[in-house]
């Protein structure tokens, strides 16, 4: 990033109207894209529904499925479509399963994988990540569970500079892409390996109470990520470690209602994120086959996130909307991001339809 700054030309005087136009139409989107080029401030791929993206939240979640033996999921997030001509789009496909439950006394292994893809801004800054996850889960007594997990993956990041506009292409009123620029990216396509580790703990003393929490470290190996060669840049291009922590609970109030409070905290470099809130499950069918979800989450200083969802048998669909509360709402009118999560869980055929007892409160028996 310092290389880009050092080659900027002096901007000619512009009016306040022009400045406002640049902020809302050009500079804000360009700035967002360029921020992704800064290793020290790079934004990891993440979802507001962190609880519906378990493998990216903590690798110890792999195979940690309180009410099933395997699960599959799809996540999609669309962000800043009101202020960017090309909004940020984040997608993931993932799955995990429990194995060796009948071969390890009071424990089992979890295996899984996730594919992530993110496309951001006019430069089509594209991130693709593929991870394989493994975790070990050990029962401690009859009401405690301890889990350790890790994942290893390959990451690719590339950018198309053709549609980007730089300060030395400003003609006094507009950015002219026909003007030459002195900004050159040495390698607009980078690859690296990535490693994450995590630990989880769960406590379920009764069929009406469930507590769970975990911590994880992302980018444990601190891989290098830069569009410049090491000789051409004087900044630290290593991806900073990211530390995640979460806690959630389930409380069954009666045969119609289960309350699920939860919170998530993440920090990397000098930035952090906190999301707290919860949702309520309502038993629509009486036997738990159909359930309605409603909830509300809050990211301090950034967004209020309402949630609604529906579960039918083994299929669950969740929708959230990030309503911006920060100063950015002057530009996006509080329309931040929308997000979908589609999940399916199930049991192995060897159970012949007989479900094992769930560790968390459930309407199903």
KACORQUI-V640388 format. One record per residue. N is the residue number from 1. RES is the residue in three letters. PSI is psi in whole degrees, 0 to 359 (* if undefined). OMEGA is omega in whole degrees, -180 to 180 (999 if undefined). D_CENTER is the distance of its C-alpha to the mean C-alpha in Angstrom with 2 decimals. Layout:
n=N res=RES psi=PSI omega=OMEGA d_center=D_CENTER
n=N res=RES psi=PSI omega=OMEGA d_center=D_CENTER
This chain:
n=1 res=UNK psi=326 omega=180 d_center=24.92
n=2 res=UNK psi=328 omega=178 d_center=28.31
n=3 res=UNK psi=319 omega=179 d_center=29.93
n=4 res=UNK psi=314 omega=-177 d_center=28.96
n=5 res=UNK psi=319 omega=-176 d_center=30.18
n=6 res=UNK psi=341 omega=-178 d_center=33.43
n=7 res=UNK psi=8 omega=179 d_center=34.27
n=8 res=UNK psi=143 omega=174 d_center=33.78
n=9 res=UNK psi=163 omega=179 d_center=37.01
n=10 res=UNK psi=130 omega=-179 d_center=38.36
n=11 res=UNK psi=138 omega=175 d_center=37.39
n=12 res=UNK psi=160 omega=180 d_center=40.41
n=13 res=UNK psi=140 omega=177 d_center=40.96
n=14 res=UNK psi=158 omega=-179 d_center=39.18
n=15 res=UNK psi=167 omega=179 d_center=39.65
n=16 res=UNK psi=323 omega=178 d_center=37.36
n=17 res=UNK psi=317 omega=179 d_center=36.82
n=18 res=UNK psi=319 omega=179 d_center=35.76
n=19 res=UNK psi=314 omega=179 d_center=33.34
n=20 res=UNK psi=320 omega=179 d_center=31.71
n=21 res=UNK psi=318 omega=180 d_center=31.56
n=22 res=UNK psi=319 omega=-179 d_center=29.91
n=23 res=UNK psi=316 omega=-174 d_center=27.29
n=24 res=UNK psi=331 omega=-173 d_center=26.30
n=25 res=UNK psi=330 omega=-172 d_center=26.89
n=26 res=UNK psi=301 omega=-171 d_center=26.54
n=27 res=UNK psi=320 omega=-179 d_center=25.67
n=28 res=UNK psi=309 omega=177 d_center=22.47
n=29 res=UNK psi=317 omega=-179 d_center=20.84
n=30 res=UNK psi=318 omega=179 d_center=22.43
n=31 res=UNK psi=319 omega=179 d_center=21.32
n=32 res=UNK psi=320 omega=179 d_center=17.66
n=33 res=UNK psi=315 omega=-178 d_center=18.12
n=34 res=UNK psi=331 omega=178 d_center=20.21
n=35 res=UNK psi=330 omega=179 d_center=17.75
n=36 res=UNK psi=342 omega=179 d_center=15.61
n=37 res=UNK psi=351 omega=-178 d_center=18.87
n=38 res=UNK psi=111 omega=-178 d_center=19.13
n=39 res=UNK psi=325 omega=-176 d_center=17.99
n=40 res=UNK psi=345 omega=-177 d_center=18.35
n=41 res=UNK psi=20 omega=-178 d_center=16.02
n=42 res=UNK psi=141 omega=-180 d_center=13.50
n=43 res=UNK psi=123 omega=175 d_center=10.02
n=44 res=UNK psi=155 omega=174 d_center=7.37
n=45 res=UNK psi=128 omega=-177 d_center=4.94
n=46 res=UNK psi=165 omega=-180 d_center=1.77
n=47 res=UNK psi=147 omega=172 d_center=3.26
n=48 res=UNK psi=326 omega=176 d_center=6.61
n=49 res=UNK psi=61 omega=-180 d_center=7.44
n=50 res=UNK psi=330 omega=-179 d_center=5.90
n=51 res=UNK psi=344 omega=175 d_center=9.45
n=52 res=UNK psi=14 omega=173 d_center=9.34
n=53 res=UNK psi=65 omega=-168 d_center=6.91
n=54 res=UNK psi=325 omega=-176 d_center=9.31
n=55 res=UNK psi=332 omega=176 d_center=9.69
n=56 res=UNK psi=343 omega=177 d_center=6.50
n=57 res=UNK psi=317 omega=-178 d_center=7.20
n=58 res=UNK psi=122 omega=-180 d_center=10.80
n=59 res=UNK psi=341 omega=176 d_center=13.02
n=60 res=UNK psi=348 omega=175 d_center=15.75
n=61 res=UNK psi=349 omega=-178 d_center=14.28
n=62 res=UNK psi=117 omega=-178 d_center=15.61
n=63 res=UNK psi=4 omega=176 d_center=18.61
n=64 res=UNK psi=88 omega=-173 d_center=18.28
n=65 res=UNK psi=94 omega=-172 d_center=19.04
n=66 res=UNK psi=333 omega=-173 d_center=21.42
n=67 res=UNK psi=20 omega=-179 d_center=22.82
n=68 res=UNK psi=180 omega=178 d_center=22.87
n=69 res=UNK psi=335 omega=177 d_center=23.40
n=70 res=UNK psi=164 omega=179 d_center=20.74
n=71 res=UNK psi=153 omega=178 d_center=17.85
n=72 res=UNK psi=148 omega=-178 d_center=16.14
n=73 res=UNK psi=152 omega=174 d_center=13.12
n=74 res=UNK psi=132 omega=178 d_center=11.99
n=75 res=UNK psi=144 omega=177 d_center=9.06
n=76 res=UNK psi=134 omega=-180 d_center=9.82
n=77 res=UNK psi=133 omega=178 d_center=9.03
n=78 res=UNK psi=120 omega=-171 d_center=12.05
n=79 res=UNK psi=139 omega=173 d_center=12.36
n=80 res=UNK psi=34 omega=180 d_center=15.69
n=81 res=UNK psi=341 omega=-178 d_center=17.95
n=82 res=UNK psi=344 omega=-178 d_center=20.77
n=83 res=UNK psi=357 omega=179 d_center=21.13
n=84 res=UNK psi=137 omega=179 d_center=20.30
n=85 res=UNK psi=330 omega=176 d_center=22.37
n=86 res=UNK psi=99 omega=-175 d_center=19.49
n=87 res=UNK psi=163 omega=175 d_center=16.21
n=88 res=UNK psi=131 omega=179 d_center=12.75
n=89 res=UNK psi=122 omega=-180 d_center=11.57
n=90 res=UNK psi=131 omega=-178 d_center=8.41
n=91 res=UNK psi=151 omega=175 d_center=9.30
n=92 res=UNK psi=150 omega=172 d_center=9.07
n=93 res=UNK psi=130 omega=-176 d_center=12.01
n=94 res=UNK psi=165 omega=177 d_center=12.38
n=95 res=UNK psi=152 omega=176 d_center=15.20
n=96 res=UNK psi=165 omega=-176 d_center=16.95
n=97 res=UNK psi=156 omega=175 d_center=20.42
n=98 res=UNK psi=136 omega=178 d_center=22.89
n=99 res=UNK psi=155 omega=178 d_center=25.88
n=100 res=UNK psi=29 omega=177 d_center=29.20
n=101 res=UNK psi=332 omega=-179 d_center=29.29
n=102 res=UNK psi=3 omega=-177 d_center=33.03
n=103 res=UNK psi=344 omega=179 d_center=33.70
n=104 res=UNK psi=121 omega=-178 d_center=32.20
n=105 res=UNK psi=122 omega=178 d_center=33.87
n=106 res=UNK psi=29 omega=178 d_center=31.56
n=107 res=UNK psi=175 omega=178 d_center=28.49
n=108 res=UNK psi=169 omega=176 d_center=26.45
n=109 res=UNK psi=153 omega=173 d_center=24.04
n=110 res=UNK psi=133 omega=177 d_center=20.64
n=111 res=UNK psi=143 omega=-179 d_center=19.74
n=112 res=UNK psi=181 omega=179 d_center=16.78
n=113 res=UNK psi=159 omega=-179 d_center=14.78
n=114 res=UNK psi=141 omega=173 d_center=11.73
n=115 res=UNK psi=125 omega=-179 d_center=11.91
n=116 res=UNK psi=143 omega=176 d_center=9.29
n=117 res=UNK psi=135 omega=-179 d_center=10.83
n=118 res=UNK psi=132 omega=177 d_center=10.47
n=119 res=UNK psi=124 omega=-171 d_center=13.71
n=120 res=UNK psi=126 omega=166 d_center=14.46
n=121 res=UNK psi=182 omega=-175 d_center=17.79
n=122 res=UNK psi=332 omega=179 d_center=21.42
n=123 res=UNK psi=5 omega=-179 d_center=21.30
n=124 res=UNK psi=48 omega=175 d_center=18.89
n=125 res=UNK psi=110 omega=-171 d_center=16.84
n=126 res=UNK psi=126 omega=175 d_center=15.27
n=127 res=UNK psi=131 omega=176 d_center=12.86
n=128 res=UNK psi=127 omega=-178 d_center=13.26
n=129 res=UNK psi=136 omega=179 d_center=12.23
n=130 res=UNK psi=122 omega=-177 d_center=13.92
n=131 res=UNK psi=145 omega=168 d_center=13.86
n=132 res=UNK psi=133 omega=-174 d_center=16.44
n=133 res=UNK psi=149 omega=175 d_center=16.08
n=134 res=UNK psi=145 omega=180 d_center=18.97
n=135 res=UNK psi=153 omega=175 d_center=19.71
n=136 res=UNK psi=135 omega=-177 d_center=22.95
n=137 res=UNK psi=127 omega=-177 d_center=23.56
n=138 res=UNK psi=123 omega=174 d_center=26.86
n=139 res=UNK psi=139 omega=175 d_center=28.52
n=140 res=UNK psi=98 omega=-172 d_center=30.45
n=141 res=UNK psi=214 omega=-178 d_center=33.20
n=142 res=UNK psi=358 omega=-176 d_center=32.46
n=143 res=UNK psi=11 omega=-178 d_center=29.85
n=144 res=UNK psi=144 omega=178 d_center=27.60
n=145 res=UNK psi=130 omega=178 d_center=25.02
n=146 res=UNK psi=135 omega=-175 d_center=23.70
n=147 res=UNK psi=140 omega=174 d_center=21.07
n=148 res=UNK psi=138 omega=-180 d_center=20.35
n=149 res=UNK psi=164 omega=176 d_center=17.97
n=150 res=UNK psi=161 omega=170 d_center=16.90
n=151 res=UNK psi=152 omega=179 d_center=15.44
n=152 res=UNK psi=136 omega=-176 d_center=16.83
n=153 res=UNK psi=173 omega=177 d_center=15.75
n=154 res=UNK psi=137 omega=-179 d_center=16.82
n=155 res=UNK psi=142 omega=176 d_center=15.11
n=156 res=UNK psi=137 omega=175 d_center=16.76
n=157 res=UNK psi=130 omega=179 d_center=16.57
n=158 res=UNK psi=159 omega=-178 d_center=19.31
n=159 res=UNK psi=146 omega=177 d_center=20.60
n=160 res=UNK psi=109 omega=-176 d_center=23.55
n=161 res=UNK psi=355 omega=-176 d_center=25.71
n=162 res=UNK psi=319 omega=-176 d_center=28.18
n=163 res=UNK psi=4 omega=178 d_center=26.72
n=164 res=UNK psi=151 omega=178 d_center=25.90
n=165 res=UNK psi=137 omega=-174 d_center=28.52
n=166 res=UNK psi=162 omega=-175 d_center=29.53
n=167 res=UNK psi=324 omega=-178 d_center=31.80
n=168 res=UNK psi=7 omega=173 d_center=34.91
n=169 res=UNK psi=11 omega=179 d_center=34.71
n=170 res=UNK psi=124 omega=-176 d_center=35.36
n=171 res=UNK psi=9 omega=-180 d_center=38.91
n=172 res=UNK psi=334 omega=178 d_center=39.33
n=173 res=UNK psi=320 omega=-176 d_center=38.05
n=174 res=UNK psi=168 omega=172 d_center=35.40
n=175 res=UNK psi=126 omega=-179 d_center=33.38
n=176 res=UNK psi=110 omega=-178 d_center=35.40
n=177 res=UNK psi=347 omega=178 d_center=33.61
n=178 res=UNK psi=343 omega=178 d_center=37.13
n=179 res=UNK psi=143 omega=179 d_center=37.75
n=180 res=UNK psi=154 omega=178 d_center=37.18
n=181 res=UNK psi=147 omega=179 d_center=34.55
n=182 res=UNK psi=356 omega=-178 d_center=34.85
n=183 res=UNK psi=122 omega=-179 d_center=31.11
n=184 res=UNK psi=129 omega=175 d_center=30.53
n=185 res=UNK psi=125 omega=-176 d_center=27.49
n=186 res=UNK psi=321 omega=-178 d_center=28.94
n=187 res=UNK psi=92 omega=-177 d_center=26.34
n=188 res=UNK psi=10 omega=179 d_center=23.90
n=189 res=UNK psi=114 omega=-177 d_center=22.41
n=190 res=UNK psi=150 omega=179 d_center=21.11
n=191 res=UNK psi=148 omega=176 d_center=20.11
n=192 res=UNK psi=164 omega=175 d_center=19.37
n=193 res=UNK psi=151 omega=-175 d_center=18.58
n=194 res=UNK psi=145 omega=-178 d_center=15.82
n=195 res=UNK psi=137 omega=176 d_center=16.10
n=196 res=UNK psi=150 omega=176 d_center=14.19
n=197 res=UNK psi=157 omega=179 d_center=16.07
n=198 res=UNK psi=165 omega=178 d_center=15.80
n=199 res=UNK psi=144 omega=-180 d_center=18.15
n=200 res=UNK psi=155 omega=174 d_center=18.23
n=201 res=UNK psi=137 omega=178 d_center=21.14
n=202 res=UNK psi=145 omega=-180 d_center=22.14
n=203 res=UNK psi=124 omega=-177 d_center=25.32
n=204 res=UNK psi=79 omega=-176 d_center=26.88
n=205 res=UNK psi=330 omega=180 d_center=30.54
n=206 res=UNK psi=174 omega=178 d_center=31.30
n=207 res=UNK psi=6 omega=179 d_center=30.12
n=208 res=UNK psi=358 omega=-178 d_center=29.29
n=209 res=UNK psi=135 omega=180 d_center=27.08
n=210 res=UNK psi=129 omega=178 d_center=23.94
n=211 res=UNK psi=141 omega=-178 d_center=22.11
n=212 res=UNK psi=141 omega=177 d_center=19.19
n=213 res=UNK psi=158 omega=-180 d_center=17.47
n=214 res=UNK psi=162 omega=176 d_center=15.98
n=215 res=UNK psi=151 omega=180 d_center=15.21
n=216 res=UNK psi=159 omega=177 d_center=13.73
n=217 res=UNK psi=121 omega=179 d_center=14.19
n=218 res=UNK psi=153 omega=-180 d_center=12.08
n=219 res=UNK psi=47 omega=-178 d_center=14.28
n=220 res=UNK psi=323 omega=-179 d_center=17.30
n=221 res=UNK psi=358 omega=180 d_center=19.62
n=222 res=UNK psi=65 omega=-180 d_center=18.65
n=223 res=UNK psi=157 omega=179 d_center=19.12
n=224 res=UNK psi=135 omega=-180 d_center=20.72
n=225 res=UNK psi=108 omega=-179 d_center=19.08
n=226 res=UNK psi=146 omega=175 d_center=21.50
n=227 res=UNK psi=3 omega=178 d_center=23.21
n=228 res=UNK psi=151 omega=175 d_center=26.42
n=229 res=UNK psi=157 omega=-177 d_center=28.64
n=230 res=UNK psi=330 omega=-180 d_center=29.10
n=231 res=UNK psi=338 omega=-174 d_center=32.64
n=232 res=UNK psi=357 omega=-177 d_center=31.71
n=233 res=UNK psi=148 omega=-179 d_center=29.24
n=234 res=UNK psi=20 omega=176 d_center=29.87
n=235 res=UNK psi=165 omega=179 d_center=26.39
n=236 res=UNK psi=110 omega=-175 d_center=24.32
n=237 res=UNK psi=7 omega=179 d_center=22.02
n=238 res=UNK psi=140 omega=176 d_center=20.25
n=239 res=UNK psi=122 omega=-177 d_center=16.47
n=240 res=UNK psi=149 omega=176 d_center=16.48
n=241 res=UNK psi=143 omega=178 d_center=15.35
n=242 res=UNK psi=129 omega=-177 d_center=12.34
n=243 res=UNK psi=125 omega=-179 d_center=13.22
n=244 res=UNK psi=147 omega=173 d_center=11.24
n=245 res=UNK psi=142 omega=178 d_center=13.31
n=246 res=UNK psi=157 omega=174 d_center=13.22
n=247 res=UNK psi=139 omega=177 d_center=16.18
n=248 res=UNK psi=163 omega=-178 d_center=16.98
n=249 res=UNK psi=158 omega=173 d_center=20.29
n=250 res=UNK psi=129 omega=-179 d_center=22.11
n=251 res=UNK psi=119 omega=179 d_center=25.61
n=252 res=UNK psi=111 omega=-178 d_center=27.90
n=253 res=UNK psi=321 omega=179 d_center=30.34
n=254 res=UNK psi=192 omega=-177 d_center=32.45
n=255 res=UNK psi=1 omega=-180 d_center=32.52
n=256 res=UNK psi=337 omega=-170 d_center=30.83
n=257 res=UNK psi=133 omega=170 d_center=28.03
n=258 res=UNK psi=130 omega=-179 d_center=25.20
n=259 res=UNK psi=134 omega=-176 d_center=23.26
n=260 res=UNK psi=85 omega=175 d_center=19.75
n=261 res=UNK psi=151 omega=-178 d_center=18.99
n=262 res=UNK psi=162 omega=178 d_center=15.87
n=263 res=UNK psi=152 omega=-178 d_center=14.19
n=264 res=UNK psi=137 omega=179 d_center=11.33
n=265 res=UNK psi=137 omega=179 d_center=12.03
n=266 res=UNK psi=140 omega=178 d_center=10.64
n=267 res=UNK psi=140 omega=176 d_center=13.10
n=268 res=UNK psi=139 omega=-176 d_center=13.83
n=269 res=UNK psi=240 omega=180 d_center=17.15
n=270 res=UNK psi=22 omega=180 d_center=18.39
n=271 res=UNK psi=156 omega=180 d_center=15.34
n=272 res=UNK psi=162 omega=-180 d_center=13.62
n=273 res=UNK psi=136 omega=176 d_center=11.55
n=274 res=UNK psi=130 omega=175 d_center=12.80
n=275 res=UNK psi=126 omega=-179 d_center=11.98
n=276 res=UNK psi=150 omega=179 d_center=14.91
n=277 res=UNK psi=216 omega=180 d_center=16.64
n=278 res=UNK psi=176 omega=178 d_center=17.36
n=279 res=UNK psi=166 omega=-179 d_center=18.68
n=280 res=UNK psi=131 omega=174 d_center=22.01
n=281 res=UNK psi=134 omega=178 d_center=23.00
n=282 res=UNK psi=128 omega=-178 d_center=26.35
n=283 res=UNK psi=103 omega=-176 d_center=28.52
n=284 res=UNK psi=321 omega=-171 d_center=29.91
n=285 res=UNK psi=350 omega=-179 d_center=32.07
n=286 res=UNK psi=329 omega=178 d_center=33.45
n=287 res=UNK psi=6 omega=179 d_center=32.56
n=288 res=UNK psi=0 omega=-179 d_center=28.77
n=289 res=UNK psi=331 omega=177 d_center=28.52
n=290 res=UNK psi=126 omega=-178 d_center=27.26
n=291 res=UNK psi=146 omega=177 d_center=24.96
n=292 res=UNK psi=136 omega=180 d_center=23.68
n=293 res=UNK psi=140 omega=173 d_center=20.62
n=294 res=UNK psi=137 omega=-177 d_center=20.44
n=295 res=UNK psi=175 omega=180 d_center=18.48
n=296 res=UNK psi=134 omega=179 d_center=17.62
n=297 res=UNK psi=160 omega=-178 d_center=15.05
n=298 res=UNK psi=128 omega=173 d_center=15.56
n=299 res=UNK psi=102 omega=-173 d_center=13.81
n=300 res=UNK psi=133 omega=178 d_center=17.09
n=301 res=UNK psi=5 omega=-176 d_center=18.34
n=302 res=UNK psi=304 omega=-172 d_center=15.77
n=303 res=UNK psi=152 omega=166 d_center=15.39
n=304 res=UNK psi=135 omega=-170 d_center=16.64
n=305 res=UNK psi=95 omega=174 d_center=14.53
n=306 res=UNK psi=153 omega=-178 d_center=16.88
n=307 res=UNK psi=144 omega=173 d_center=16.03
n=308 res=UNK psi=146 omega=-178 d_center=18.38
n=309 res=UNK psi=169 omega=-179 d_center=18.48
n=310 res=UNK psi=139 omega=176 d_center=21.11
n=311 res=UNK psi=132 omega=176 d_center=21.83
n=312 res=UNK psi=112 omega=-177 d_center=24.80
n=313 res=UNK psi=253 omega=-176 d_center=25.94
n=314 res=UNK psi=7 omega=-177 d_center=23.18
n=315 res=UNK psi=134 omega=179 d_center=20.94
n=316 res=UNK psi=132 omega=178 d_center=18.36
n=317 res=UNK psi=126 omega=-179 d_center=16.96
n=318 res=UNK psi=143 omega=178 d_center=14.76
n=319 res=UNK psi=133 omega=174 d_center=14.50
n=320 res=UNK psi=158 omega=179 d_center=13.20
n=321 res=UNK psi=124 omega=178 d_center=14.33
n=322 res=UNK psi=107 omega=176 d_center=13.53
n=323 res=UNK psi=110 omega=-174 d_center=17.13
n=324 res=UNK psi=132 omega=177 d_center=17.47
n=325 res=UNK psi=353 omega=-180 d_center=19.80
n=326 res=UNK psi=182 omega=180 d_center=19.99
n=327 res=UNK psi=345 omega=177 d_center=22.77
n=328 res=UNK psi=341 omega=-178 d_center=20.77
n=329 res=UNK psi=347 omega=175 d_center=21.86
n=330 res=UNK psi=337 omega=-179 d_center=25.25
n=331 res=UNK psi=324 omega=-178 d_center=23.96
n=332 res=UNK psi=2 omega=177 d_center=21.47
n=333 res=UNK psi=41 omega=177 d_center=23.45
n=334 res=UNK psi=6 omega=179 d_center=20.49
n=335 res=UNK psi=93 omega=-174 d_center=18.80
n=336 res=UNK psi=292 omega=-175 d_center=15.28
n=337 res=UNK psi=151 omega=170 d_center=12.80
n=338 res=UNK psi=154 omega=-172 d_center=12.94
n=339 res=UNK psi=138 omega=176 d_center=10.65
n=340 res=UNK psi=148 omega=171 d_center=12.01
n=341 res=UNK psi=127 omega=178 d_center=11.47
n=342 res=UNK psi=123 omega=-176 d_center=14.52
n=343 res=UNK psi=148 omega=173 d_center=15.42
n=344 res=UNK psi=133 omega=177 d_center=18.73
n=345 res=UNK psi=163 omega=-178 d_center=20.26
n=346 res=UNK psi=181 omega=-179 d_center=23.76
n=347 res=UNK psi=154 omega=179 d_center=26.55
n=348 res=UNK psi=153 omega=179 d_center=28.61
n=349 res=UNK psi=333 omega=-176 d_center=31.93
n=350 res=UNK psi=343 omega=179 d_center=33.83
n=351 res=UNK psi=349 omega=178 d_center=33.35
n=352 res=UNK psi=38 omega=177 d_center=35.42
n=353 res=UNK psi=353 omega=179 d_center=33.61
n=354 res=UNK psi=111 omega=-179 d_center=34.03
n=355 res=UNK psi=139 omega=172 d_center=30.78
n=356 res=UNK psi=162 omega=-176 d_center=30.50
n=357 res=UNK psi=135 omega=179 d_center=30.06
n=358 res=UNK psi=144 omega=178 d_center=26.60
n=359 res=UNK psi=340 omega=-179 d_center=25.50
n=360 res=UNK psi=160 omega=179 d_center=23.93
n=361 res=UNK psi=139 omega=-176 d_center=25.88
n=362 res=UNK psi=155 omega=173 d_center=26.47
n=363 res=UNK psi=350 omega=-176 d_center=28.82
n=364 res=UNK psi=143 omega=180 d_center=29.63
n=365 res=UNK psi=* omega=999 d_center=32.41
